[in-house]
């Protein structure tokens, strides 16, 4: 669990991590391939950032068949939840967030929808 605000702000300072958290906030749970599609980034790049978020315990992962699904950690302290909520809701992130949701909506055979 993040011990200091500095750890949280370092995690939020990267656009890939911030958009990943925003998408997980919106969608509840996504697999790596969905995040790769939504973020238009390579799988190794997205996986590396997800590992950093997992190491900070900001996200949790769960294997469902061949896919690993990520979601926001439901056990985050209130101050971390409030910080994440404010960060992912920032108006300056709206355009990138909308574009990511459009790419995700166009994705065929989404694993998260198949597992739901």
C-alpha positions in Angstrom: 0.0 0.0 0.0 1.4 3.4 -0.8 2.8 5.0 2.3 3.4 8.5 1.2 1.8 11.1 -1.1 5.0 11.2 -3.0 4.6 7.6 -4.2 1.1 8.4 -5.4 2.0 11.6 -7.2 5.0 9.8 -8.9 2.6 7.1 -10.1 0.1 9.7 -11.4 2.8 11.8 -13.1 3.0 9.4 -16.0 0.3 9.7 -18.6 0.2 6.0 -19.4 -0.4 5.1 -15.7 -2.9 8.0 -15.2 -4.9 7.0 -18.3 -4.8 3.3 -17.2 -6.2 4.3 -13.8 -8.9 6.4 -15.4 -10.0 3.6 -17.7 -10.0 1.1 -14.7 -12.0 3.7 -12.7 -14.5 3.9 -15.6 -14.7 0.3 -16.7 -14.1 -1.5 -13.4 -11.9 -4.2 -14.8 -9.8 -4.5 -18.0 -7.3 -7.0 -19.3 -3.9 -6.0 -20.6 -5.0 -6.4 -24.2 -7.9 -4.0 -23.7 -5.6 -1.4 -22.1 -3.1 -1.9 -25.0 -5.9 -1.2 -27.5 -7.4 1.7 -25.5 -4.1 3.4 -24.9 -2.6 2.7 -28.4 0.6 1.5 -26.7 2.7 -1.6 -27.0 1.9 -4.5 -24.7 5.4 -4.4 -23.0 5.0 -0.7 -22.3 1.5 -1.1 -20.8 2.5 -4.2 -18.8 5.5 -2.4 -17.3 3.3 0.5 -16.1 0.7 -1.9 -14.7 3.4 -3.7 -12.8 4.4 -0.4 -11.2 0.8 0.3 -10.2 0.5 -3.3 -8.9 3.7 -2.9 -6.9 2.2 0.2 -5.3 -1.0 -1.8 -4.7 -3.1 0.8 -6.5 -4.4 -2.0 -8.8 -5.0 -5.6 -8.3 -4.8 -8.4 -10.9 -6.7 -11.6 -11.3 -6.2 -14.3 -13.9 -9.4 -15.3 -15.8 -8.6 -18.0 -18.2 -5.8 -16.8 -20.5 -6.2 -13.2 -19.5 -5.0 -11.1 -16.6 -7.6 -8.5 -15.6 -6.7 -5.4 -13.6 -8.9 -3.3 -11.4 -8.5 -0.5 -8.9 -7.6 -1.8 -5.4 -10.9 -1.6 -3.4 -8.9 -1.4 -0.2 -7.1 1.9 -0.8 -7.1 4.4 2.1 -9.6 7.2 1.7 -7.0 9.8 1.0 -5.6 7.7 -1.9 -9.1 7.1 -3.3 -9.8 10.8 -3.2 -6.5 11.7 -4.9 -7.1 9.1 -7.6 -10.7 10.3 -8.1 -9.5 13.9 -8.5 -6.7 13.0 -10.8 -8.7 10.8 -13.2 -11.5 13.4 -13.3 -9.3 16.3 -14.3 -10.7 18.2 -17.3 -7.3 18.3 -19.0 -7.5 14.5 -19.3 -11.0 14.4 -20.9 -9.9 14.4 -24.5 -7.4 11.5 -24.1 -9.9 9.6 -21.9 -12.6 10.0 -24.6 -10.3 8.8 -27.3 -9.2 5.8 -25.2 -12.9 4.9 -24.7 -13.6 5.1 -28.4 -10.7 2.8 -29.2 -11.9 0.4 -26.5 -15.5 0.5 -27.9 -14.2 -0.5 -31.4 -12.3 -3.5 -30.0 -13.8 -6.7 -31.2 -14.1 -9.7 -28.9 -13.3 -7.8 -25.7 -12.2 -10.3 -23.0 -13.7 -8.3 -20.2 -17.1 -8.5 -21.8 -16.7 -12.2 -22.5 -15.8 -12.9 -18.9 -18.6 -10.8 -17.4 
